[in-house]
Amino acid sequence: MAVDAWDLIEKKTLNKAWNRVLNRENENLITNTDDSILEDINELMLKIQICQDYDEDDMKEWITCDSNDQGFQIMSDDKIVENILQINEQQEMQEDQTEENIDMENDAGPSHDEALQALETALKWFQKQTESDTVSLLQLKRIRDIAAIKRKSGLRQMTITKYFKRN
């Protein structure tokens, strides 16, 4: 009965217990604890027949290849400052580009005042033409009136009630 119980204890359990008793660091943690995992991986690879040309050393290398990788760079203070300055410069360049795009969009069309002056000139010209009719003149006057309203609304200060929609 004691022999059967002793046989049920795994090697890694004994290693962990003795390491605790002796106050050792977890030396060779991967090789001691991963023996059963390596066996499981080996069995699985044989079952699904992924790869035939490998040995136990290859599997250990696959598992432990990035154990020393900390996953981040250890940078000095100078490097940190340099990286932050580069990020700030990139953000400033992007902001400048967006401001230029907005300026280009604003410069793309005439202002309300310029549109009103052009429409008044067009209206005077169109009235003198022989092809002018009342419907076309009314349409052109309507467009001129829209430009005048927009120009006027831009010149005077809006009251706060203008920004709320009435139901």
C-alpha positions in Angstrom: 0.0 0.0 0.0 2.8 2.5 0.8 4.6 1.4 -2.4 1.5 2.2 -4.5 1.2 5.6 -2.8 4.9 6.3 -3.4 4.6 5.4 -7.1 1.7 7.9 -7.5 3.9 10.9 -6.5 5.4 12.7 -9.5 9.0 13.7 -9.8 8.1 17.4 -10.1 6.2 17.3 -6.8 9.3 16.0 -5.0 11.5 18.6 -6.7 9.2 21.4 -5.6 9.0 20.2 -2.0 12.8 19.8 -1.7 13.4 23.2 -3.3 11.1 24.8 -0.7 12.9 23.0 2.1 16.3 24.0 0.9 15.1 27.6 0.0 16.4 27.3 -3.5 15.3 29.4 -6.4 13.2 27.6 -9.0 16.3 26.3 -10.9 15.7 24.6 -14.2 12.0 25.3 -13.8 11.3 24.7 -17.4 13.2 21.4 -17.7 11.8 20.0 -14.4 8.2 21.0 -14.8 7.9 20.7 -18.5 9.0 17.1 -18.9 5.4 16.0 -18.8 4.4 18.8 -21.1 7.1 17.9 -23.6 5.9 14.3 -23.6 2.3 15.5 -24.2 3.5 17.7 -27.1 5.5 14.8 -28.5 2.5 12.5 -28.4 0.2 15.1 -29.9 2.6 15.8 -32.8 2.9 12.1 -33.5 -0.9 11.7 -33.5 -1.5 14.6 -35.9 1.7 14.0 -37.9 2.7 17.6 -38.2 6.4 17.1 -38.2 8.5 14.0 -38.2 12.1 15.5 -38.2 12.5 16.7 -34.6 13.8 15.5 -31.3 13.4 16.5 -27.6 16.0 19.2 -27.9 14.1 20.9 -30.7 10.9 20.8 -28.6 12.7 22.3 -25.6 14.1 25.0 -27.8 10.7 25.8 -29.2 9.2 26.1 -25.8 12.1 28.1 -24.2 13.0 30.3 -27.2 11.5 33.4 -25.7 11.8 32.7 -22.0 14.5 35.4 -21.6 12.6 38.0 -23.7 11.1 40.6 -21.3 8.6 41.7 -23.8 9.6 45.4 -23.6 12.7 47.5 -24.1 14.7 48.8 -21.2 15.4 52.4 -22.2 17.6 55.0 -20.6 16.1 58.4 -19.6 17.7 60.0 -22.7 16.0 57.4 -25.0 12.6 58.0 -23.3 12.9 61.7 -23.8 14.0 61.3 -27.4 11.0 59.0 -28.1 8.5 61.4 -26.6 10.0 64.3 -28.5 9.6 62.3 -31.7 6.0 61.5 -30.9 5.3 65.2 -30.2 6.9 66.2 -33.4 4.8 63.7 -35.4 1.6 65.0 -33.7 2.5 68.6 -34.4 3.2 67.7 -38.1 -0.2 66.0 -38.3 -1.9 69.0 -36.7 -0.2 71.4 -39.1 -1.4 69.2 -42.0 -4.9 69.2 -40.8 -4.9 73.0 -40.3 -3.5 73.4 -43.9 -6.3 71.1 -45.1 -8.9 73.2 -43.3 -7.4 76.4 -44.6 -7.5 75.0 -48.1 -11.1 74.0 -47.7 -12.0 77.5 -46.4 -10.1 79.1 -49.3 -11.8 76.8 -51.8 -14.9 79.0 -52.1 -15.8 82.7 -52.0 -17.0 84.3 -48.9 -20.7 85.4 -48.5 -19.8 89.0 -49.3 -17.9 88.0 -52.4 -20.7 85.8 -53.5 -23.3 88.6 -53.0 -21.2 91.1 -55.0 -20.7 88.6 -57.8 -24.5 87.8 -57.9 -25.4 91.4 -58.0 -23.0 91.9 -61.0 -24.5 88.8 -62.7 -28.0 90.1 -62.1 -27.2 93.5 -63.7 -25.6 91.7 -66.6 -28.5 89.2 -67.1 -31.1 92.0 -67.0 -29.5 93.6 -70.1 -29.5 90.3 -72.1 -32.2 89.6 -74.7 -32.5 86.0 -73.5 -33.5 87.0 -69.9 -37.0 86.1 -68.8 -38.8 86.7 -65.6 -38.5 83.2 -64.2 -34.7 83.2 -64.6 -34.5 86.7 -63.1 -36.5 85.6 -60.1 -34.3 82.5 -59.6 -31.2 84.7 -59.8 -32.7 87.2 -57.3 -33.5 84.3 -55.0 -29.9 83.1 -55.0 -28.7 86.7 -54.4 -31.1 87.0 -51.5 -29.7 83.8 -49.9 -26.2 85.2 -50.2 -27.4 88.5 -48.6 -29.0 86.7 -45.7 -25.9 84.6 -45.1 -23.7 87.7 -45.3 -25.9 89.6 -42.9 -26.0 86.6 -40.4 -22.2 86.5 -40.4 -21.9 90.2 -39.7 -24.1 90.5 -36.6 -23.8 88.6 -33.4 -26.3 85.8 -33.0 -28.5 85.6 -29.9 -28.4 82.4 -27.9 -32.0 81.5 -28.8 -30.9 81.2 -32.5 -28.9 78.1 -31.7 -31.9 76.2 -30.2 -34.4 74.6 -32.5 -38.1 75.3 -31.9 -40.5 72.4 -31.7 
